[in-house]
Amino acid sequence: MLDEGPMIWTSDVLIVLATIGIIAVLSYFKLWKWLWDNWLTTVDHKKIGIMYLIAAILMLFRGGVDGLLMRAQLSWPGLHILNADHYDQIFTTHGTIMILFMAMPALIGFFNVAVPLQIGCRDVAFPYLNAISFWLFFVAAMLFNLSFVVGGSPDGGWTSYTPYVETMFDPGPGENYFLVALQITGIGTIATGVNFLLTILRMRAPGMTLMRMPMFTWSVFITSVIIVFAFPVLTVALALLLIDRDFGAHFFTVTAGGMPMQYVNLFWIWGHPEVYIVILPAFGIFSEVFSTFARKRLFGYSAMVVSMVSIAILSFVVWVHHFFTMGAGPGVNSFFGVSTMAIAVPTGVKLFNWLFTMHKGRIEYTSAMLWAVGFIPNFLIGGLTGVMLAVPPADYQYHNSYFLVAHFHYVLIAGTVFGVFAALYYWWPKMFGVLLNERLGRWHFWTFMIGFNICFFPMFFLGFMGMTRRVYTYQAGYGWGVINLIETFGALLMGVGFLFFVYNILWSARFGERDTTGDPWDARTLEWATTSPAPHYNFARIPEVKGRDAWWLMKKNGETINGPKGVPFEPIHMPNDSGRPIIMSVFFFIAGAGFVFEWWILAIIGLAGVLVTMALRSFEYDDHHYIPVEEIEKTEAAAGRL
């Protein structure tokens, strides 16, 4: 058995060395002021989006390493690379990081990168709040990852079911890390939902009606609605459980009259809409990619909108399918079984729309398009097996087996992760002014996609053979060894694919093709009407939209984004940068650490700091500036747009 001590000590040393290295580089090249002025204090939605994506890629690496450790432990019967407790911790952090600290920030990063540009505005509705949202996510991620080396990671699974995580059965700070970190990042996510909801409703360019919006913007709008209604439920559930653990209450403890099943209901009332929070934006991404690289308008635009609205509504009436086996009775199970099957219908509509978009199109198989095309058959497997799980009598056999593990990975990886990679290849030139290498992109796609299927498709058969999830070892007599070994090879191949992606970033930064046009894909939506990267004010003149695919229509009609010549520019109103969001988030971190370790003086100091920074913001009146016409003309002239 591998001793945990050396692994943790090694991690401690690596963290210290990495920290020293970062400080040394920033000090040697005198980059502290540049970092503070340009990134740490920014309220520019584009830079905030890039910071979300950098953090998400780092979390993908951390969560992927957890996954590889689990696969190594399960690769053969009777192995003890990890002991049971350490396996439970890695199992918990893998799920939590991948869903809440990788998928969510990656997609919110694309909200920031693309939506204001797609709807023709200069920033989000509340830029200052947008910065707070990012820094709350960031400090929550840091607090959660700190658990690996200080106090012990949570070990109750990413769902943290009661009563297993109550203090009686799960003492120590591990579970508190989970509860506090998710609470902090949840606050930021709710703020993001409100922010983008208002941005899309109130800040669209003239002429951009709701039914002229790009499909990605539609997906963000509907996702924001789900966030606003679903995340407060998680906030309440986590708060009640934290009060149980920190203050001795009994909301979910049976011995004192609490109800553990109530936590499970609250968790999944949030949890299943959460699945669509991380899937719907990916659907929007694929819609943009299919339309761009098939050289066609998106087929069935109105049907796509209606199907997304239907998914959003139905997502709130399917949560009980996560626990058909709890004994709710045939009436309840039948209702939620039918509602779960029903939600497959609007999803199926989308698949046909994407296929008809490609039909008779002049398809260009770029790296982004490969991820979009690969998504369809792989996600279809996840969707069809989801319908199988929606049948309550059948679910009694599949429940808690590796069949279920395979299903949700085919949904979340083939849906969300494939969507994230497609978006990275698609919007990379808009973010950084350089195209990622297509040859390396193909290596990335094929190694990751093949490895993904080798890893997860056999899990369906393991489920039929009786292997349950949350086991850290098994006996040779069960006959699971060879299949698990094959799956581990697939996981390693996915890791190789990720390394191709990292190498692609590094290679392209130095040798990649520069985007000098602002529109390297001959695309259709307004974000491609600006330079790459876009100027901090996005548009020198707010564009006038005359139909769907606004930029495509402008190009077709010979129009430019800055309108007719001779019309003078006007000064542009923009928000000031501020260091207060990151300072406020540091106080949230301090308060969070106090609640994790039950150090109440530290918690009070942190909360007081949060209140003080909020009060100071309330009395800040000089929070904006105007960009003079001379600067606008100089920037546009340099881009060749005058």
C-alpha positions in Angstrom: 0.0 0.0 0.0 1.2 3.4 -0.9 1.8 5.6 2.1 -0.1 8.9 1.9 2.7 10.8 3.7 5.2 11.0 0.9 2.5 12.0 -1.6 1.3 14.8 0.5 4.9 15.9 1.4 5.8 15.9 -2.2 2.8 18.0 -3.0 3.7 20.4 -0.3 7.2 20.8 -1.7 6.0 21.2 -5.2 3.5 23.9 -4.2 6.2 25.8 -2.3 8.7 25.5 -5.2 6.0 26.6 -7.7 5.1 29.6 -5.5 8.8 30.6 -5.2 9.2 30.2 -8.9 6.3 32.4 -9.8 7.4 35.1 -7.3 10.9 34.9 -8.7 9.8 35.3 -12.3 7.5 38.2 -11.5 10.2 39.9 -9.5 13.0 39.3 -12.0 11.1 40.7 -14.9 9.5 43.4 -12.8 6.0 42.3 -13.7 4.2 42.9 -10.5 2.8 46.3 -11.5 1.9 44.9 -15.0 0.1 42.0 -13.4 -1.8 44.3 -10.9 -2.8 46.9 -13.5 -3.7 44.7 -16.4 -5.1 41.5 -14.8 -5.7 41.4 -11.1 -7.7 44.7 -11.1 -9.4 44.4 -14.5 -13.1 44.6 -15.0 -12.8 44.0 -18.8 -15.0 41.0 -19.6 -12.5 39.7 -22.1 -9.7 39.5 -19.6 -12.0 38.1 -17.0 -13.0 35.4 -19.4 -9.4 34.5 -20.2 -8.6 34.2 -16.4 -11.6 31.9 -16.0 -10.3 29.7 -18.8 -6.7 29.6 -17.5 -8.1 28.5 -14.1 -10.4 25.9 -15.7 -7.5 24.3 -17.7 -5.5 24.1 -14.4 -8.5 22.5 -12.7 -8.9 20.1 -15.6 -5.3 19.0 -15.0 -5.9 18.5 -11.3 -9.2 16.7 -11.8 -7.6 14.5 -14.5 -4.7 13.5 -12.2 -7.3 12.5 -9.6 -9.0 10.4 -12.3 -5.8 8.7 -13.4 -5.0 7.8 -9.7 -8.4 6.2 -9.4 -7.9 4.3 -12.6 -4.5 3.1 -11.5 -6.0 1.9 -8.2 -8.8 0.0 -10.0 -6.6 -1.3 -12.9 -6.2 -4.8 -11.4 -7.8 -6.8 -8.6 -6.4 -6.5 -5.1 -4.3 -3.4 -5.7 -3.5 -1.0 -2.8 -1.9 1.9 -4.5 -4.3 4.0 -2.5 -5.9 3.1 0.8 -9.7 3.3 1.1 -9.7 6.7 2.8 -7.4 8.3 0.3 -9.4 6.8 -2.6 -12.5 8.3 -1.1 -10.9 11.7 -1.0 -9.7 11.6 -4.6 -13.0 10.3 -5.7 -14.7 13.2 -4.0 -12.3 15.9 -5.3 -12.4 14.5 -8.8 -16.1 14.9 -9.2 -16.3 18.3 -7.4 -13.4 19.8 -9.3 -14.5 18.6 -12.7 -18.1 19.8 -12.4 -17.8 23.0 -10.3 -14.2 24.1 -10.7 -13.6 23.1 -14.3 -16.8 22.8 -16.3 -18.5 25.8 -14.7 -15.6 28.3 -15.0 -14.7 27.2 -18.5 -18.2 27.9 -19.8 -18.6 31.1 -17.8 -15.2 32.1 -19.3 -16.8 31.8 -22.8 -19.8 33.7 -21.5 -17.4 36.6 -20.9 -15.3 36.1 -24.0 -18.1 35.9 -26.5 -21.5 37.2 -25.4 -20.9 41.0 -25.1 -19.2 40.9 -28.5 -22.0 38.7 -30.0 -24.7 41.2 -29.0 -22.7 44.3 -29.9 -22.1 45.9 -26.6 -19.0 47.2 -24.8 -19.1 45.2 -21.6 -21.5 43.3 -19.3 -24.2 45.1 -17.4 -22.2 45.1 -14.1 -18.5 44.9 -14.8 -17.5 45.4 -11.2 -19.8 42.5 -10.1 -18.3 40.4 -12.9 -14.8 40.8 -11.4 -16.2 39.9 -8.0 -17.7 36.7 -9.5 -14.4 35.6 -10.9 -12.4 36.2 -7.8 -15.0 34.5 -5.6 -14.6 31.4 -7.8 -10.9 31.7 -7.8 -10.5 31.9 -4.0 -13.0 29.1 -3.6 -11.0 26.9 -5.9 -7.8 27.7 -3.9 -9.5 27.0 -0.6 -10.9 23.6 -1.9 -7.5 22.6 -3.3 -5.8 23.6 -0.1 -7.6 20.6 1.6 -5.2 18.2 -0.2 -2.3 19.4 2.0 -3.9 21.0 5.0 -6.4 19.1 7.1 -7.5 16.5 4.6 -9.8 16.5 1.6 -13.5 15.9 1.8 -14.4 12.2 1.4 -18.2 12.1 1.1 -18.5 12.1 -2.7 -19.2 15.1 -4.7 -22.8 14.9 -3.6 -21.9 14.7 0.1 -25.0 12.8 1.1 -26.2 13.0 4.7 -25.9 11.3 7.2 -22.5 10.1 6.0 -21.0 13.6 6.1 -22.4 14.6 9.5 -19.8 15.2 12.2 -20.6 11.9 13.9 -19.4 9.9 10.9 -17.1 12.4 9.2 -15.1 14.4 11.7 -12.4 16.9 10.8 -12.3 19.8 8.4 -12.5 17.9 5.1 -16.2 18.1 4.5 -16.2 21.8 5.7 -13.8 22.5 2.8 -16.4 21.2 0.4 -19.3 23.1 2.0 -17.6 26.5 2.3 -15.8 26.4 -1.0 -19.0 25.6 -2.9 -20.9 28.3 -0.9 -18.3 30.9 -1.9 -18.2 30.0 -5.6 -22.0 29.6 -5.6 -22.4 33.3 -4.6 -20.2 34.3 -7.5 -22.2 32.0 -9.9 -25.5 33.5 -8.8 -24.1 37.0 -9.5 -22.9 35.8 -12.9 -26.4 34.5 -13.7 -28.0 37.9 -12.8 -25.3 39.8 -14.7 -25.6 38.0 -18.0 -29.4 37.8 -17.8 -29.5 41.6 -17.5 -26.7 42.0 -20.1 -28.6 40.1 -22.7 -32.0 41.6 -21.9 -30.8 45.2 -21.8 -27.6 45.7 -23.7 -28.2 44.2 -27.2 -27.2 46.4 -30.2 -30.0 48.2 -32.0 -31.9 45.8 -34.3 -30.9 42.7 -32.4 -34.2 41.3 -31.3 -34.3 38.1 -29.2 -34.9 36.0 -32.4 -31.8 37.5 -34.0 -29.4 36.6 -31.3 -26.7 34.1 -32.0 -27.5 30.6 -30.6 -24.7 30.7 -28.1 -26.1 33.9 -26.6 -29.5 32.2 -26.4 -27.9 29.3 -24.6 -26.3 31.7 -22.1 -29.5 33.5 -21.6 -31.4 30.3 -20.8 -28.6 29.0 -18.6 -28.6 32.3 -16.7 -32.3 31.8 -15.9 -31.6 28.3 -14.6 -28.7 29.5 -12.5 -30.9 32.2 -10.9 -33.5 29.7 -9.9 -31.3 26.6 -9.1 -28.3 27.9 -7.3 -30.1 29.4 -4.3 -31.4 25.9 -3.5 -27.8 24.7 -3.3 -26.9 27.7 -1.2 -29.6 26.8 1.4 -28.7 23.1 1.4 -25.0 23.8 2.0 -25.8 26.4 4.6 -28.0 24.0 6.6 -25.5 21.2 6.5 -22.7 23.6 7.6 -24.8 24.7 10.5 -25.3 21.1 11.4 -21.5 20.5 11.4 -20.2 23.7 12.9 -23.0 24.6 15.3 -24.5 21.2 16.3 -27.9 21.7 14.6 -29.9 18.7 13.4 -31.5 19.6 10.1 -30.3 16.3 8.6 -29.5 14.0 11.6 -32.0 11.2 12.2 -31.3 10.9 15.9 -32.5 14.4 16.6 -35.5 14.4 14.3 -33.8 15.7 11.2 -34.3 14.2 7.7 -31.3 13.1 5.7 -33.5 12.6 2.6 -34.4 16.3 2.6 -30.7 17.1 1.9 -30.7 14.7 -1.0 -33.9 16.3 -2.5 -32.4 19.8 -2.1 -29.1 18.7 -3.6 -30.7 17.2 -6.7 -33.3 20.0 -7.1 -30.2 22.0 -7.8 -28.1 19.1 -9.2 -30.1 18.1 -12.2 -30.6 21.7 -13.5 -26.8 22.0 -12.9 -26.3 19.3 -15.5 -28.1 21.5 -18.0 -26.2 24.6 -16.8 -23.0 22.8 -18.1 -24.6 21.3 -21.2 -26.7 24.1 -22.7 -23.8 26.5 -23.3 -22.0 23.6 -25.0 -25.0 23.2 -27.2 -24.7 26.9 -28.1 -21.0 26.4 -28.8 -21.7 23.5 -31.2 -24.4 25.5 -32.9 -21.9 28.3 -33.7 -19.2 25.8 -34.9 -21.6 23.8 -37.1 -23.0 26.9 -38.8 -19.6 28.5 -39.3 -17.8 25.5 -40.8 -20.7 24.1 -42.8 -21.0 27.6 -44.4 -24.7 27.6 -43.7 -27.3 29.3 -41.5 -28.2 27.2 -38.5 -31.1 24.9 -39.5 -34.3 25.2 -37.5 -33.3 28.3 -35.5 -36.8 28.7 -33.9 -37.0 25.0 -33.0 -33.6 25.2 -31.4 -34.8 28.1 -29.2 -38.0 26.3 -28.2 -36.1 23.1 -27.4 -33.7 25.0 -25.1 -36.6 26.7 -23.3 -38.3 23.2 -23.0 -35.1 21.7 -21.5 -34.8 24.6 -19.0 -38.4 24.0 -17.8 -38.2 20.2 -17.7 -34.8 20.3 -15.9 -36.7 21.3 -12.7 -39.1 18.3 -12.7 -36.7 15.4 -13.2 -34.6 15.3 -10.0 -36.1 12.3 -8.4 -34.7 10.0 -11.1 -31.4 10.2 -9.2 -32.9 8.2 -6.4 -35.7 6.0 -7.7 -34.5 3.3 -5.3 -35.4 5.4 -2.2 -38.9 3.9 -2.1 -41.1 6.9 -3.1 -43.7 4.6 -4.6 -44.9 3.8 -8.1 -46.8 7.1 -8.6 -43.8 9.3 -7.9 -41.4 7.2 -9.8 -43.7 7.0 -12.8 -44.1 10.7 -13.0 -40.4 11.4 -12.8 -39.6 8.5 -15.2 -42.0 10.1 -17.8 -40.6 13.6 -17.3 -37.0 12.3 -17.7 -38.0 10.6 -21.0 -39.7 13.7 -22.1 -36.6 15.9 -21.7 -34.9 13.6 -24.3 -37.3 14.9 -27.0 -36.0 18.6 -27.2 -32.5 17.2 -27.0 -33.2 15.0 -30.0 -34.6 18.0 -31.9 -31.2 19.7 -31.5 -29.3 16.7 -32.9 -31.4 16.7 -36.0 -31.0 20.4 -36.4 -27.2 20.1 -36.3 -27.3 17.2 -38.8 -29.5 19.2 -41.2 -27.2 22.2 -40.8 -24.3 20.1 -42.1 -26.4 18.5 -44.8 -25.2 19.7 -48.2 -22.9 22.2 -46.5 -19.3 22.9 -47.6 -17.9 21.4 -44.4 -14.4 22.4 -43.4 -13.0 19.9 -40.8 -11.0 22.2 -38.6 -10.1 21.1 -35.0 -13.2 22.9 -33.7 -15.4 21.1 -36.2 -13.9 17.7 -35.3 -14.9 18.2 -31.7 -18.4 19.2 -32.8 -18.8 16.3 -35.1 -17.3 13.9 -32.5 -19.8 15.2 -30.0 -22.9 13.8 -31.8 -22.3 10.0 -31.7 -20.7 10.1 -28.3 -23.3 12.3 -26.7 -26.0 10.2 -28.3 -24.7 7.2 -26.4 -25.0 9.2 -23.2 -28.5 10.3 -24.0 -29.8 6.9 -25.0 -28.4 5.3 -21.9 -30.0 8.1 -19.9 -33.4 7.1 -21.3 -32.6 3.5 -20.2 -32.0 4.9 -16.7 -35.3 6.8 -16.8 -37.2 3.5 -16.6 -37.7 3.0 -12.8 -37.7 -0.9 -12.8 -34.6 -0.9 -14.9 -32.9 1.7 -12.8 -33.2 -0.6 -9.8 -30.6 -2.7 -11.7 -28.4 0.0 -13.1 -28.4 2.3 -10.0 -25.0 2.8 -8.4 -23.3 0.6 -10.9 -20.6 1.4 -13.4 -23.4 1.6 -16.1 -24.3 4.9 -14.4 -20.7 6.0 -14.3 -20.4 5.4 -18.0 -23.6 7.2 -18.7 -22.8 10.5 -17.0 -19.3 10.6 -18.4 -20.7 10.1 -21.9 -22.9 13.1 -21.2 -20.5 15.4 -19.4 -17.3 14.6 -21.3 -18.8 14.2 -24.8 -21.1 17.1 -24.1 -19.3 19.6 -21.9 -15.6 18.8 -22.3 -15.9 18.3 -26.1 -17.7 21.6 -26.2 -15.0 23.4 -24.2 -12.3 22.1 -26.5 -14.3 23.1 -29.6 -14.7 26.6 -28.2 -11.1 26.9 -27.3 -10.0 26.1 -30.9 -12.8 28.3 -32.3 -12.4 31.4 -30.1 -8.6 31.2 -29.4 -7.7 33.6 -32.2 -10.3 36.1 -30.9 -8.8 35.9 -27.4 -5.1 35.9 -28.3 -4.7 36.9 -31.9 -3.2 33.6 -32.9 -4.6 30.4 -34.3 -3.8 27.1 -32.6 -2.0 24.6 -34.8 -4.4 22.4 -36.8 -2.1 19.4 -37.0 -1.6 19.3 -33.3 -5.3 19.9 -32.8 -6.1 16.8 -34.8 -3.7 14.7 -32.7 -5.3 16.1 -29.6 -8.8 15.2 -30.8 -8.1 11.7 -32.0 -6.0 10.6 -29.0 -8.5 12.1 -26.5 -11.6 10.9 -28.3 -10.3 7.3 -28.8 -9.0 7.2 -25.3 -12.3 8.4 -23.9 -14.2 5.6 -25.6 -11.7 3.0 -24.6 -12.0 4.2 -21.0 -15.7 4.6 -20.6 -17.5 2.4 -23.1 -16.4 -0.9 -21.3 -17.9 0.5 -18.1 -21.4 -0.2 -19.4 -20.5 -3.9 -19.4 -18.9 -3.7 -16.0 -22.2 -2.3 -14.8 -24.0 -5.3 -16.2 -21.4 -7.5 -14.5 -22.3 -6.0 -11.2 -19.4 -3.7 -10.4 -20.6 -0.8 -8.3 -19.1 2.6 -8.0 -17.3 3.9 -4.9 -15.4 0.6 -4.4 -11.6 1.1 -4.2 -10.6 -2.6 -4.7 -12.2 -5.9 -5.7 -11.4 -9.6 -5.8 -10.1 -11.4 -8.8 -13.0 -13.9 -8.9 -15.4 -11.2 -10.1 -13.8 -11.1 -13.5 -13.5 -7.4 -13.7 -9.7 -7.1 -13.9 -9.1 -7.2 -17.7 -11.8 -4.7 -18.5 -10.5 -2.3 -15.8 -7.0 -2.6 -17.2 -8.3 -1.7 -20.7 -10.1 1.3 -19.2 -7.0 2.5 -17.5 -5.1 2.4 -20.8 -7.9 4.6 -22.3 -7.6 7.1 -19.4 -3.8 7.3 -20.1 -4.5 8.0 -23.7 -6.9 10.8 -22.7 -4.0 12.2 -20.7 -1.7 12.1 -23.7 -4.4 14.0 -25.7 -4.4 16.7 -23.0 -0.6 17.0 -23.3 -1.0 17.5 -27.0 -3.3 20.4 -26.2 -0.9 22.0 -23.8 2.0 21.6 -26.3 -0.3 23.2 -28.9 -0.8 26.2 -26.7 3.0 26.6 -26.1 3.9 26.0 -29.8 1.3 28.3 -31.2 2.2 31.1 -28.8 5.6 31.2 -30.4 5.2 29.9 -33.9 1.4 30.0 -34.6 -0.3 31.8 -37.4 -1.3 35.3 -36.4 -4.8 36.5 -37.1 -4.5 39.8 -38.8 -8.1 39.9 -40.2 -10.2 39.5 -37.0 -12.2 36.9 -38.9 -10.0 33.8 -39.7 -13.0 31.4 -40.1 -15.1 33.7 -42.4 -17.7 33.5 -39.6 -21.2 34.8 -39.1 -21.6 36.6 -35.8 -20.5 40.0 -34.5 -17.5 38.9 -32.4 -15.7 38.3 -35.7 -16.3 41.9 -36.8 -13.7 43.3 -34.4 -9.9 42.9 -34.3 -8.3 39.9 -32.7 -7.9 40.5 -29.8 -10.8 43.0 -29.6 -10.0 46.5 -28.3 -11.0 47.1 -24.7 -14.0 49.1 -25.9 -15.1 46.3 -28.3 -16.8 48.5 -30.9 -15.8 52.0 -31.9 -19.4 52.5 -32.9 -22.2 50.2 -31.7 -23.3 48.2 -34.8 -26.8 48.2 -36.2 -28.2 44.6 -36.7 -30.4 43.9 -39.7 -30.9 40.2 -39.3 -29.6 36.9 -37.9 -25.9 36.2 -38.6 -25.3 40.0 -38.5 -21.7 40.0 -39.5 -22.4 37.6 -42.4 -25.0 40.0 -43.7 -22.7 43.0 -43.3 -20.0 41.2 -45.4 -22.6 40.2 -48.0 -23.8 43.8 -48.3 -20.3 45.3 -48.3 -20.7 47.1 -45.0 -18.1 47.7 -42.4 -18.5 47.4 -38.6 -17.7 51.1 -38.2 -20.5 52.2 -40.5 -20.3 54.8 -43.4 -17.3 56.9 -43.7 -17.4 60.5 -42.5 -19.5 59.9 -39.5 -17.4 61.1 -36.5 -16.7 58.9 -33.5 -18.0 59.9 -30.0 -16.2 59.5 -26.6 -16.9 56.0 -25.2 -18.0 55.5 -21.6 -16.2 52.7 -19.8 -15.9 51.4 -16.2 -12.8 52.0 -14.2 -10.6 49.1 -13.1 -10.7 48.3 -9.4 -8.6 46.3 -6.9 -11.5 46.0 -4.5 -13.0 42.7 -6.0 -9.8 40.8 -5.4 -9.4 42.3 -1.9 -13.0 41.4 -1.0 -12.4 37.8 -2.2 -9.3 37.5 0.0 -11.6 38.4 2.9 -14.0 35.7 1.8 -11.1 33.3 1.8 -10.2 34.3 5.3 -13.8 33.9 6.5 -14.0 30.6 4.7 -10.9 29.3 6.4 -12.5 30.3 9.7 -15.6 28.3 9.0 -13.6 25.3 7.8 -11.5 25.0 11.0 -14.2 26.6 13.3 -11.8 29.5 14.2 -14.5 32.0 14.8 -12.2 35.0 15.3 -10.8 34.4 11.8 -14.3 34.0 10.4 -15.5 37.3 12.0 -12.4 39.1 10.7 -13.1 37.8 7.2 -16.8 38.7 7.2 -16.0 42.2 8.6 -13.5 42.7 5.8 -16.2 41.7 3.3 -18.7 44.2 4.8 -16.0 47.0 4.9 -15.1 46.5 1.2 -18.8 46.5 0.3 -19.4 49.7 2.3 -16.4 51.4 0.6 -17.8 50.5 -2.8 -21.1 52.1 -1.8 -19.4 55.5 -1.4 -17.3 55.2 -4.6 -18.7 57.7 -7.2 -15.7 58.1 -9.5 -16.1 54.6 -11.1 -16.0 55.4 -14.8 -14.1 57.3 -17.5 -14.4 58.3 -21.1 -12.1 57.1 -23.9 -11.4 60.2 -26.1 -12.1 60.3 -29.8 -8.4 60.7 -30.6 -7.5 57.4 -28.9 -10.4 55.6 -30.7 -9.3 56.9 -34.0 -5.7 55.9 -33.3 -6.7 52.4 -32.3 -9.0 51.9 -35.3 -6.4 53.3 -37.7 -3.8 50.8 -36.4 -6.3 48.0 -37.1 -7.0 49.3 -40.6 -10.6 50.1 -39.9 -10.8 53.8 -40.8 
